[in-house]
Amino acid sequence: MSETIHLPYLEPWDWQQFHRHFALRLLPGVERLEPRGYARTLRLGEACGWLSVNAADDRPVLELTLSDSLLHATQPLVAQVRKMFDLDADPQAIATHFASDPALGPLVAAQPGLRLPAAYDPFEQAVRAIVGQQVTVKAAVTITRRIVERLGEPLPQAPAGLEMLFPTAQAIADDPLEAIGMPAKRAQALRRLAAAVAEGALQLHVGDGADTLVRRLCELPGIGPWTAEYIALRGFGVADAFPSADLGLLKAPLWGADGLTAKALAARAEAWRPWRAYAAIHIWDNYAKGG
């Protein structure tokens, strides 16, 4: 039988931040969200199954449960889930780093528990990022759902709400992606990325550093710096990734009515290294709240 694994973290850590994050982006059949929990299907090499996490009410731990099919890979999955929920961050160190910044200091002090939500699967996140170019999060989720419905595979003996596996890179590369709701050029960019991953020409990892991954991604037609930095941030939880051309970052109320240019934001963000991604999380939060 599956056992529950306790994953501790340093407080503060805000489950509601992750709940909001997943609620906006949920792929039914692949992911399931509950008031205090999140579950998803996954592949790990030749194995497939599901994981489930619950935020404990009484102590600072996340409770992880794995399907029996994945118990042989507990160690790498624990590491991946810790990254997904940013459980290894030191909120005190991050707050101290931003304390003297006139713009970010008050935001971080007000919400020191905000973390960096990352994806389970970097390829899935890369797909979401390309689909999400120049459209709202809601529109991107609608299109990604259609891709899952068309190309995803069923998960045998799955719990309710976890019946589908996200499509493989090969499946997306092989499909024309017509009538899916994407412009032809974007669909072509997605198929090129998927083909590069399927063939092994593009390795989605940050073992050589995030800058190397960003450069490799930008070499693919249809992928620019925003998409590549966003994949580094959300796909790998890279703490210093920063998509400086992101509209939400540029138009946040924090900057006043006129916002900032991407060049001005990138220059300002130099002072936030090596934790620019946390700055992005707080600025996006400011944008979402309207001030």
C-alpha angles and dihedrals in degrees: 000000000000116000128212115245118203116221112193126205140182114261140270097061121148119216090187090064090059092043090055091045094053094039090060094049105031119149106203113226091023096053135027125195128199131176092268102013149057130199134181144174120245148175123228111183106302093342126087132186141112143280129209131195131192127190108231115231098209106043140021099269136110112220113222125197123184129197114253089251090066102042090101088066101046096131099056091041092052089052091049094049091048087055093045091056096032092235095160097060120116104222093191092056091047093049090049091050092056098035096100096046109104094212103035100030096074092044094052093043090052093050110021091160096068110119139183111267110208133187125257091225121038092202092054088050091049089054091049091049094052092044087049096057109128095347134095122267089250093054092046091052091050092054093044089051089055090052090051092048091050102040109016120109126229118254110226118234091005126172117248112289094018102082101124138066118212110256119270121246089249093054092052093044091052097048121084089220091218122164090014097119100257129115111256093247092053092047088051091050090051093049091048091052091047092049092050090051094044092050093045092242089120119044111199102215139104096222090119092044131278093269090062092051091047090051093049092049092049089055088068115088112253096024117104134176095279093056094042094049091045090053089051091049100043100024097049107012090240103184095212099042111122126179095202094182093059111129094220091053092048098044101042113135087239089080097050130247097313097048122205135288117246089246092053092046093049090051093048091047092061088081090056096061132153089027104042092134090064089052088053091051092053094045091049088050089052090049093049092051094046092236 
